[in-house]
Amino acid sequence: MKRKRVLAVLVCAAALTAMGMGGCSKNSASLEAAGPANDKVDEDGKVNGVFYETGLPIVDKDTYSFSIFCDDSSENGEYWMMDEMERQTNIKVNLEYFPNEVAKEKLSLALSSGDYADCIGGWLFQDSDILKYGVDQKIFIPLEDYFEKYAPNIMKILEREGVREAMTAPDGHIYTIPYVVDAPLVDYEPYINEKWLNNLGLEMPTTTDEFEKVLMEFKEKDANGNGDPNDEIPMTFDPNNKHIGYLCGYFGMPVDDYGMSMKDGKLIFGANSDEYKNGIKWLKKLYSQGLIDPEAFTQDLSQWKAKGSQDRYGCSMMYASSEIIPFLAGEEPDFKPLPVLKSPDTDNPVWLRDSYGASVIKTQVVITDKAKDVGAIIRWWDDLFEYENSAQKTAGPLDICIFKDGDGYRAIDKATLSPEDEKKYSWANLFPQSLPHYLPQGFKFKEDVPMYQEKDKADEVYEPYLTEAIPSYWVSLDDTAEFSDIQTSLRDFIAQKAAEWIAGQSDIDKEWDSYLEQLNTLGLQEYIKIREKALQTTEEAATETAQ
């Protein structure tokens, strides 16, 4: 599923205004003047007499430290990787961490008083906070020049498709440490129960008409083979991630939850198109025949999973079938990705691409104007992203939890460790979970019995039909409030009307014109203008910083 992040809106604007920012940006001018271009390297390879330009350790022992403030849920804060990083670099990190809500409150007070850490990280910022405290108020410092001079690993990350564009703010600067993880090309797709197909002697459908016939067979026959011909639910959706608009790609126009799509290389609003309308009408037809779960729009996640675990679903829109029926290593799941279906409207159906293989989180760690010798901090983060460190930070220490195997690593089952070590090297106790992680593209730990890779298989099926991914963008501070309000209203209205139309509570043909009028009333045209402006600004900034 599309993993939900806890995002916080900082609420100290009034206090900052009252203080005139007197305590918050006193170092910004001096930091700008003392950027990496002015760093001096002595004959020992030490920069400004503080840290070494290359190699390890980064500093001499007991000569340098910096602070990180973040949110985390660790029981004791004894992170193995933090100790390992100090051993490698000689840099002492003073870590302050709190539960998310407490961290948000403390951060707001810290920013308003001017008493904040050298680094701030975790699930604490929105895009608008980076613009406010970075672009506008200069509390967060630009990092791209430091990356270029001191961070070869981070530079490789920025070279991945779409990463630099996502990270670059409208002023052409990058204010955060990248947090990039491999992601499927497609986040959500329908999975169909192949075991049911085999039980009934049916072929995998390739068209909407064939799919409808398969669902009818699922409904009318004992597809799950339990002796009850009436407990099968032909089709359903993950309640939290229905993504109904994706299915309209069968008719030529897939849309995301905000009604947006990509066509001919351009971002467009598609939830007012004939293709979208035809897709909703087709889903209504399925619903009216009892082929879609009547509780699809009312059940919660636990109810959806409970019915799935009872083998009652023939097809479901979901992130992966393991969410409802887990399977063991060495096994294949009963559910397989439903192919992108042709419809009477088009022989060239499309599906909405979610990514180019990476998920980019662009608000994860900033370095503030309190930091001294920023290059040393950048080198610490870059060392964290070294291949072996990344593997250890993910699965545990070398020769205890992971072992070199050719050009990769093999991970053990931690249940074979002592209870004390299993806890010590658990994911939560290796490194603060809210701070960036990175592994090279395509990295997987080697396993004695490999797990079936559902998402990889789904990407193989869907890749020939994918649109371009909707590009990342930054909305300007002036537009943020209006944009957020309009976007929420549009999303809720589109979802509400789709559910009503599919469930037969209202008629899409009779309401279509009024639906289009209401979209405009909610601010659709202004929304499109803001997004187009944000995209243009983001693209121009990314191009400039890449040169």
C-alpha positions in Angstrom: 0.0 0.0 0.0 1.0 3.5 -0.3 2.7 3.9 3.0 1.3 6.6 5.2 3.7 9.1 6.7 3.1 11.1 9.7 3.5 14.7 8.6 3.6 17.7 10.9 2.8 21.3 10.3 5.0 23.6 12.4 2.9 26.2 14.2 5.4 28.7 15.5 4.9 31.4 12.8 3.4 33.9 15.2 6.1 33.5 17.7 8.8 33.8 15.0 7.2 36.9 13.7 6.9 38.4 17.2 10.6 37.7 17.7 11.5 39.2 14.4 13.6 36.1 13.8 16.3 37.7 15.9 17.5 34.4 17.5 17.0 32.1 14.6 19.1 33.1 11.7 22.1 34.8 13.2 24.6 32.4 11.5 23.0 32.3 8.0 25.2 35.1 6.5 28.4 33.7 7.9 27.6 30.2 6.8 26.9 31.4 3.3 30.2 33.2 3.3 32.0 30.1 4.7 30.6 27.6 2.3 32.6 24.6 0.9 34.2 26.7 -1.9 36.1 28.6 0.8 37.3 25.5 2.8 41.0 25.3 3.2 42.9 22.0 3.1 46.2 21.7 4.9 49.1 19.4 4.0 47.7 16.6 6.2 44.5 16.7 4.2 42.5 18.3 7.0 39.8 20.9 6.1 40.0 24.1 8.1 42.0 22.3 10.7 38.9 20.3 11.8 38.1 17.3 9.5 39.8 15.2 6.9 38.7 15.8 3.3 38.7 12.1 2.5 39.0 8.7 4.2 38.3 7.5 7.7 38.2 8.6 10.5 36.7 11.9 9.6 38.1 13.8 12.6 40.7 13.1 15.3 39.3 11.5 18.3 37.4 13.7 20.8 37.7 16.8 18.6 34.2 17.1 17.0 30.6 16.4 17.7 27.2 17.5 16.4 23.5 17.2 17.5 20.5 15.5 15.8 16.9 16.1 16.9 14.4 13.6 15.6 11.3 11.6 16.4 11.6 7.9 17.2 9.9 5.2 19.2 13.0 3.3 20.6 12.7 2.0 24.1 16.2 2.8 25.2 17.9 4.8 22.4 20.9 2.4 22.4 21.4 2.3 18.7 24.1 -0.1 17.5 24.8 1.8 14.3 25.3 5.0 16.1 28.2 3.4 18.1 29.6 1.9 14.9 29.5 5.3 13.1 31.4 6.9 16.0 34.0 4.1 15.9 34.5 4.6 12.1 34.4 8.4 12.1 35.5 9.6 15.6 32.5 12.0 15.4 30.2 12.0 18.5 26.6 12.5 17.7 24.4 13.9 20.5 21.0 12.4 19.7 17.8 13.8 21.0 14.7 11.8 20.2 11.0 11.9 21.3 7.7 10.3 20.2 6.4 12.1 17.1 3.8 14.3 18.8 6.1 15.3 21.6 8.9 15.9 19.1 6.7 18.2 17.0 5.8 20.3 20.1 9.4 20.5 21.3 10.6 21.4 17.8 8.1 24.2 17.5 9.3 25.7 20.8 13.0 25.2 19.8 12.6 27.0 16.5 10.7 29.9 18.1 13.3 30.3 20.8 16.3 29.9 18.5 17.6 27.0 20.6 17.6 24.1 18.0 19.9 21.3 17.0 22.6 21.1 14.3 20.5 18.6 12.4 16.7 18.1 12.6 15.3 14.9 11.1 12.4 12.5 11.0 8.7 12.8 10.1 8.5 16.4 11.2 8.3 18.5 8.1 6.1 19.2 5.1 7.4 20.8 1.9 6.1 24.1 3.1 8.4 23.9 6.2 11.5 23.5 4.0 10.4 26.5 2.0 9.6 28.6 5.1 12.7 27.8 7.2 15.1 27.1 4.3 14.3 29.3 1.3 12.6 32.1 3.2 14.2 32.4 6.7 17.6 30.7 6.0 17.5 28.6 9.1 18.1 25.4 7.1 21.2 25.7 4.9 21.7 24.7 1.2 23.6 21.4 0.9 24.2 20.7 -2.8 27.7 22.3 -2.8 28.7 20.2 0.2 27.3 17.1 -1.5 29.4 17.8 -4.6 32.6 18.3 -2.6 32.3 15.8 0.2 29.6 13.2 -0.5 30.2 10.8 -3.4 27.6 8.4 -2.1 24.9 11.0 -1.9 25.8 12.3 -5.3 25.2 8.8 -6.7 21.8 8.9 -5.1 21.0 12.3 -6.7 21.8 10.8 -10.1 19.0 8.3 -9.9 16.1 9.1 -12.1 13.8 11.7 -10.6 15.7 12.1 -7.3 17.5 15.4 -7.9 14.3 16.9 -9.4 12.3 15.9 -6.3 15.0 17.2 -3.9 15.6 20.6 -5.5 13.6 23.5 -4.0 12.2 26.3 -6.2 15.2 28.5 -5.5 17.6 25.9 -7.0 19.0 24.6 -3.7 18.8 21.3 -1.9 18.1 21.6 1.8 17.7 18.0 2.9 19.6 14.7 3.1 17.9 12.4 0.6 15.9 9.4 1.8 15.6 7.2 -1.2 14.3 3.6 -1.2 13.5 1.2 -4.0 9.8 1.3 -4.9 7.7 -0.7 -7.3 6.8 0.9 -10.6 3.1 0.4 -9.7 1.9 0.9 -6.1 -1.6 -0.6 -6.4 -3.1 -3.0 -8.9 -5.9 -5.7 -8.8 -4.8 -9.2 -7.9 -6.9 -12.1 -9.1 -7.3 -15.4 -7.3 -5.5 -17.8 -9.6 -6.5 -20.8 -7.5 -10.2 -19.9 -8.1 -9.5 -19.7 -11.8 -8.0 -23.1 -11.8 -10.8 -24.5 -9.6 -13.3 -23.4 -12.2 -11.2 -24.2 -15.3 -11.0 -20.5 -16.3 -8.4 -18.6 -18.2 -6.8 -15.4 -17.0 -9.0 -12.6 -18.5 -7.5 -10.0 -20.8 -10.5 -7.8 -21.6 -13.1 -6.1 -19.4 -15.8 -8.4 -21.0 -13.8 -11.5 -20.1 -13.2 -10.2 -16.6 -16.9 -9.6 -16.1 -17.6 -13.2 -17.1 -14.9 -14.5 -14.7 -16.4 -12.5 -11.8 -19.8 -13.9 -12.6 -18.4 -17.4 -12.5 -16.8 -16.6 -9.1 -20.2 -15.3 -7.9 -22.4 -18.2 -9.1 -20.1 -21.2 -8.4 -18.2 -22.6 -5.4 -15.0 -21.0 -6.6 -13.1 -21.4 -3.2 -14.3 -25.1 -3.0 -15.5 -24.9 0.6 -19.0 -26.3 -0.2 -20.7 -23.0 0.1 -21.6 -21.4 -3.3 -22.8 -18.2 -1.7 -19.8 -16.9 0.3 -17.6 -15.8 -2.6 -17.0 -12.1 -3.1 -15.9 -11.6 -6.7 -14.2 -8.2 -6.4 -13.3 -5.7 -3.6 -10.8 -2.9 -2.7 -8.4 -2.2 0.1 -10.6 0.2 2.1 -7.8 2.7 2.7 -6.4 2.6 -0.8 -9.2 2.0 -3.3 -7.6 3.9 -6.1 -10.7 3.5 -8.2 -9.5 6.0 -10.8 -6.6 3.7 -11.7 -9.1 1.2 -13.2 -10.3 3.9 -15.6 -7.0 3.2 -17.5 -8.8 0.3 -19.1 -10.8 3.0 -20.9 -7.8 5.2 -21.7 -7.4 7.5 -18.7 -6.1 6.4 -15.3 -6.3 9.1 -12.6 -4.9 9.4 -9.1 -6.9 10.3 -6.0 -6.7 14.0 -6.9 -8.0 13.3 -10.4 -4.6 13.9 -12.1 -3.0 11.8 -14.9 -0.2 12.0 -17.4 -0.9 12.0 -21.2 1.6 12.7 -24.0 4.2 13.7 -21.5 1.9 16.4 -19.9 0.2 16.5 -16.5 -3.6 16.8 -17.0 -6.7 16.6 -14.9 -8.5 13.5 -16.0 -11.4 13.0 -13.6 -13.6 15.2 -15.9 -12.9 13.1 -19.0 -15.1 10.8 -21.0 -12.6 7.9 -20.3 -13.0 8.4 -16.6 -16.8 8.6 -16.8 -16.9 5.3 -18.8 -14.7 3.6 -16.3 -17.0 4.6 -13.5 -20.0 3.4 -15.5 -18.4 0.0 -16.0 -17.7 -0.4 -12.3 -21.3 0.6 -11.6 -22.4 -2.2 -14.0 -20.2 -4.7 -12.0 -21.7 -3.5 -8.7 -25.3 -3.7 -9.9 -24.7 -7.4 -10.8 -23.4 -8.2 -7.3 -19.8 -8.6 -8.6 -18.4 -6.0 -6.2 -18.5 -6.4 -2.4 -21.6 -4.4 -1.2 -19.5 -3.4 1.8 -16.6 -2.2 -0.4 -17.3 1.5 0.5 -18.2 1.0 4.2 -15.9 -1.7 5.6 -12.7 -1.0 7.5 -9.3 -2.5 7.1 -9.7 -5.2 9.7 -13.0 -6.4 8.1 -11.4 -6.4 4.6 -8.5 -8.5 5.9 -10.7 -10.9 7.8 -12.7 -11.8 4.7 -9.6 -12.1 2.7 -8.0 -14.5 5.2 -11.1 -16.7 4.8 -10.4 -17.1 1.1 -13.6 -15.2 0.1 -12.1 -12.8 -2.5 -11.8 -13.5 -6.2 -10.1 -10.2 -7.0 -9.0 -7.2 -4.9 -7.3 -3.9 -5.5 -4.3 -4.0 -3.1 -0.6 -3.4 -2.7 0.2 -7.1 -2.5 -1.8 -10.2 -1.8 0.3 -11.0 1.3 -1.6 -8.3 3.0 -4.6 -10.6 3.2 -3.2 -14.1 2.8 0.5 -14.2 3.9 2.7 -16.9 2.3 6.0 -18.5 3.3 9.4 -18.4 1.6 9.5 -20.8 -1.2 5.8 -20.6 -1.8 3.8 -18.8 -4.6 0.8 -16.9 -3.6 -2.7 -17.8 -4.8 -3.2 -14.3 -6.1 -1.5 -13.0 -9.3 -1.6 -9.5 -10.8 -4.6 -9.1 -13.1 -3.3 -8.0 -16.5 -4.2 -4.5 -17.7 -7.5 -5.1 -19.5 -8.6 -4.0 -22.9 -12.0 -2.5 -23.1 -14.5 -1.8 -26.0 -13.2 1.8 -25.8 -9.6 1.0 -26.5 -7.2 -1.7 -27.5 -4.4 0.3 -25.8 -5.2 0.5 -22.1 -2.8 2.3 -19.8 -2.0 2.2 -16.1 -0.7 5.0 -13.8 3.0 4.7 -13.1 3.8 5.4 -9.4 7.6 5.6 -9.7 10.7 5.0 -11.8 11.9 2.5 -9.2 12.5 4.8 -6.3 10.5 6.5 -3.6 12.0 9.9 -2.7 11.3 11.5 0.7 12.5 15.1 0.4 11.9 16.5 3.9 13.8 14.0 6.1 16.9 15.7 7.5 18.0 19.4 7.4 21.2 21.0 8.7 20.6 24.2 10.5 22.6 27.5 10.8 23.6 26.3 14.2 26.0 23.7 12.7 29.7 24.3 12.6 32.0 22.7 10.0 29.1 21.5 7.9 31.4 19.5 5.7 32.2 17.1 8.6 28.4 16.5 9.1 27.9 15.9 5.4 30.8 13.4 5.5 29.2 11.6 8.4 25.9 11.2 6.5 27.8 10.1 3.4 29.7 7.4 5.3 26.3 6.2 6.7 25.4 5.5 3.0 28.5 3.4 2.3 27.4 0.0 0.9 28.5 -2.0 3.9 27.2 0.5 6.4 23.8 0.6 4.6 23.6 -3.2 4.8 24.5 -3.2 8.5 22.1 -0.4 9.3 19.3 -2.4 7.7 19.9 -5.9 9.0 22.6 -5.8 11.7 26.4 -6.1 12.1 28.7 -7.9 9.7 29.7 -11.4 10.8 26.9 -11.5 13.3 23.7 -10.8 11.4 24.9 -10.5 7.8 27.8 -12.1 6.0 29.6 -11.2 2.8 28.5 -13.4 -0.1 30.2 -12.6 -3.4 29.4 -9.0 -4.2 26.4 -9.0 -1.9 25.4 -10.0 1.6 23.5 -12.9 3.2 21.3 -12.2 6.1 20.6 -14.7 8.9 17.3 -15.4 10.6 17.7 -13.3 13.8 15.5 -15.8 15.7 18.6 -18.0 15.8 20.4 -15.4 17.9 20.2 -15.3 21.7 17.1 -13.3 23.0 19.5 -10.5 24.1 21.2 -10.2 20.7 17.9 -10.6 18.8 16.6 -7.6 20.7 19.9 -5.7 20.4 20.1 -6.1 16.6 16.4 -5.7 15.9 15.4 -3.1 13.3 14.2 -0.6 15.9 17.5 -0.8 17.9 19.9 -0.6 14.9 19.3 3.1 14.0 16.6 5.7 14.5 13.8 4.5 12.2 12.8 8.0 11.2 16.2 8.9 9.7 17.2 8.2 6.2 18.1 4.7 5.0 19.6 3.8 1.6 20.5 0.7 -0.3 21.7 0.6 -3.9 19.1 0.1 -6.5 17.9 -3.5 -6.8 19.7 -4.6 -3.6 18.3 -7.6 -1.8 19.9 -9.8 0.9 20.6 -13.3 -0.3 18.4 -15.9 1.3 18.6 -19.7 1.5 15.0 -19.9 0.5 14.0 -16.8 -1.5 10.7 -15.1 -0.9 8.4 -14.8 -4.0 8.7 -11.2 -5.1 5.1 -10.2 -5.7 5.7 -6.6 -6.6 8.5 -7.5 -9.0 6.2 -9.9 -10.8 3.5 -7.3 -11.0 5.8 -4.7 -12.4 6.8 -7.1 -15.2 3.1 -7.5 -16.1 2.3 -3.8 -16.0 5.4 -2.1 -17.3 4.4 -2.2 -21.0 1.2 -0.3 -20.2 2.5 2.4 -17.8 2.1 6.1 -18.2 4.9 8.5 -17.2 5.0 9.1 -13.5 3.4 12.2 -12.2 6.4 14.4 -11.5 7.4 15.8 -8.1 6.8 19.4 -7.4 7.1 22.2 -4.8 4.2 24.6 -4.2 5.3 28.1 -3.3 4.7 29.4 0.2 2.2 32.0 -1.2 0.1 29.2 -2.7 0.4 26.5 0.0 -2.7 27.2 2.0 -5.0 27.7 -1.0 -3.5 24.7 -2.8 -4.0 22.4 0.2 -7.6 23.4 0.8 -8.5 23.0 -2.9 -6.7 19.7 -3.2 -8.4 18.2 -0.1 -11.8 19.4 -1.3 -11.3 17.9 -4.8 -10.0 14.6 -3.5 -13.0 14.2 -1.1 -15.6 15.2 -3.7 -14.2 12.9 -6.4 -14.1 9.9 -4.0 -17.6 10.7 -2.8 -19.2 10.9 -6.2 -17.4 7.8 -7.5 -18.7 5.8 -4.6 -22.2 7.1 -5.0 -22.3 6.4 -8.7 -20.8 2.9 -8.5 -23.1 1.9 -5.7 -26.2 3.2 -7.6 -27.0 5.9 -5.1 -27.1 8.5 -7.9 -26.9 8.5 -11.7 -23.6 9.6 -13.3 -25.3 10.6 -16.6 -27.9 12.8 -14.9 -25.3 14.4 -12.6 -22.3 14.7 -14.9 -22.8 18.3 -15.9 -23.4 19.4 -12.3 -20.4 17.4 -11.2 -18.2 19.3 -13.7 -19.6 22.6 -12.4 -18.9 21.6 -8.8 -15.3 20.8 -9.7 -14.8 24.3 -10.9 -16.7 25.7 -7.9 -14.3 23.9 -5.6 -11.4 25.6 -7.4 -10.3 23.1 -10.1 -8.9 25.7 -12.5 -6.9 27.5 -9.8 -5.6 24.1 -8.6 -4.4 23.3 -12.1 -2.7 26.7 -12.5 -0.9 26.3 -9.2 0.3 22.8 -10.0 1.5 23.8 -13.5 3.4 26.7 -12.0 4.8 24.5 -9.3 6.0 22.0 -11.9 7.6 24.6 -14.1 9.4 26.1 -11.1 10.6 22.8 -9.9 11.8 21.7 -13.3 13.7 24.9 -13.8 15.3 24.7 -10.4 16.4 21.1 -10.9 17.9 21.9 -14.3 19.8 24.9 -12.9 21.3 23.0 -9.9 22.3 20.0 -12.1 24.4 22.2 -14.4 
